[in-house]
């Protein structure tokens, strides 16, 4: 947002015919020539990029720095590994450490870029897990993956500094906090001390209450403002902007209409000047729209949403179905480029 209360969303295009004067989006595969200008209480309007403030163009076009050794000039896949008995999609499937390690190794073999390991369910209505119990779920899985020779970047999906510290000691290299670093004030300083990348996500309330009639003045701009504020808070805590990823938090304190509003204008979040992650895999709204009641039957819809996000230039997809998503992304990239990639 600029000083006059305006927000700038690049109208991203992907394909081989890039016109003269177009700017590449964040050093990635998309480009844009026009920008949608948004504001509270204002009708959206479209302007050519030449009319946008220079600071906005810099934030949109500056290539994103590698995260954990991963270049972001191509889409990256984060595989979900829930070491929990009660996650909404696969609760209990990987609750045992041996099962979770085996699942993680299958992701590695498929070519996953990041494995996101969590020991506390964040499904709607989930209760908070004690620190020691969460550590006991997460650390053996990280230990097992490292002992098996996996050198893939591991993310710890946690809200708690003590859990993150134990996970880092076992070999985690990224902290993914669904509370947007609002739950535990010690977590951001810990990430700064270890010089780790972080993912800051928007959620309205905590998992136990977030789906109880969520309301916003303007969901798109409210989520953007939250992320912008939290990014600045993290920077003040000693975490450089180049090590921060933003996640709009699909399904976390949001109705179906809220989710679709965010998805339709995802490219707005590039104006934050950081990489964008989308975690929509198997979410309830996919089942509502598609009629797939069971979470594990929502693969086609999850892939569809993920590919739509790539058309907005989103750099990372957090998914349950790693091999299938990797295949879909490979075909999407080749079809958009007109050549095998």
Rosetta blueprint (number, residue, H / E / L):
1 X L
2 X L
3 X L
4 X L
5 X L
6 X E
7 X E
8 X E
9 X E
10 X E
11 X L
12 X L
13 X E
14 X L
15 X L
16 X L
17 X L
18 X L
19 X L
20 X L
21 X L
22 X L
23 X E
24 X E
25 X L
26 X L
27 X L
28 X L
29 X L
30 X L
31 X E
32 X E
33 X L
34 X E
35 X E
36 X E
37 X E
38 X E
39 X E
40 X L
41 X L
42 X L
43 X L
44 X L
45 X E
46 X E
47 X E
48 X E
49 X H
50 X H
51 X H
52 X L
53 X L
54 X H
55 X H
56 X H
57 X H
58 X H
59 X H
60 X H
61 X H
62 X L
63 X L
64 X L
65 X L
66 X L
67 X E
68 X L
69 X L
70 X E
71 X L
72 X L
73 X L
74 X L
75 X L
76 X E
77 X E
78 X E
79 X E
80 X E
81 X E
82 X E
83 X L
84 X L
85 X L
86 X L
87 X L
88 X L
89 X L
90 X L
91 X L
92 X L
93 X L
94 X L
95 X L
96 X L
97 X H
98 X H
99 X H
100 X H
101 X H
102 X H
103 X H
104 X H
105 X H
106 X H
107 X H
108 X H
109 X H
110 X H
111 X L
112 X L
113 X L
114 X E
115 X E
116 X E
117 X E
118 X E
119 X L
120 X L
121 X L
122 X L
123 X L
124 X L
125 X L
126 X L
127 X L
128 X L
129 X L
130 X L
131 X H
132 X H
133 X H
134 X H
135 X H
136 X H
137 X H
138 X H
139 X H
140 X H
141 X H
142 X H
143 X H
144 X H
145 X H
146 X H
147 X H
148 X L
149 X L
150 X L
151 X L
152 X L
153 X E
154 X E
155 X E
156 X E
157 X E
158 X L
159 X L
160 X L
161 X H
162 X H
163 X H
164 X H
165 X H
166 X H
167 X H
168 X H
169 X H
170 X H
171 X L
172 X L
173 X L
174 X E
175 X E
176 X E
177 X E
178 X L
179 X L
180 X L
181 X L
182 X L
183 X L
184 X L
185 X L
186 X H
187 X H
188 X H
189 X H
190 X H
191 X H
192 X H
193 X H
194 X H
195 X L
196 X L
197 X E
198 X E
199 X E
200 X E
201 X E
202 X L
203 X L
204 X L
205 X L
206 X L
207 X L
208 X L
209 X L
210 X L
211 X L
212 X L
213 X L
214 X L
215 X L
216 X L
217 X L
218 X L
219 X H
220 X H
221 X H
222 X H
223 X H
224 X H
225 X H
226 X H
227 X H
228 X H
229 X H
230 X H
231 X H
232 X H
233 X H
234 X H
235 X H
236 X H
237 X L
238 X L
239 X L
240 X L
241 X H
242 X H
243 X H
244 X E
245 X E
246 X E
247 X E
248 X L
249 X L
250 X L
251 X L
252 X L
253 X L
254 X L
255 X L
256 X H
257 X H
258 X H
259 X H
260 X H
261 X H
262 X H
263 X H
264 X H
265 X L
266 X H
267 X H
268 X H
269 X H
270 X H
271 X H
272 X H
273 X L
274 X L
275 X E
276 X E
277 X E
278 X E
279 X L
280 X L
281 X L
282 X L
283 X L
284 X H
285 X H
286 X H
287 X H
288 X H
289 X H
290 X H
291 X L
292 X L
293 X L
294 X L
295 X H
296 X H
297 X H
298 X L
299 X H
300 X H
301 X H
302 X H
303 X H
304 X H
305 X H
306 X H
307 X H
308 X H
309 X H
310 X H
311 X L
312 X L
313 X L
314 X L
315 X L
316 X E
317 X E
318 X E
319 X E
320 X L
321 X L
322 X H
323 X H
324 X H
325 X H
326 X H
327 X H
328 X H
329 X H
330 X H
331 X H
332 X H
333 X H
334 X H
335 X H
336 X H
337 X H
338 X L
339 X L
340 X L
341 X L
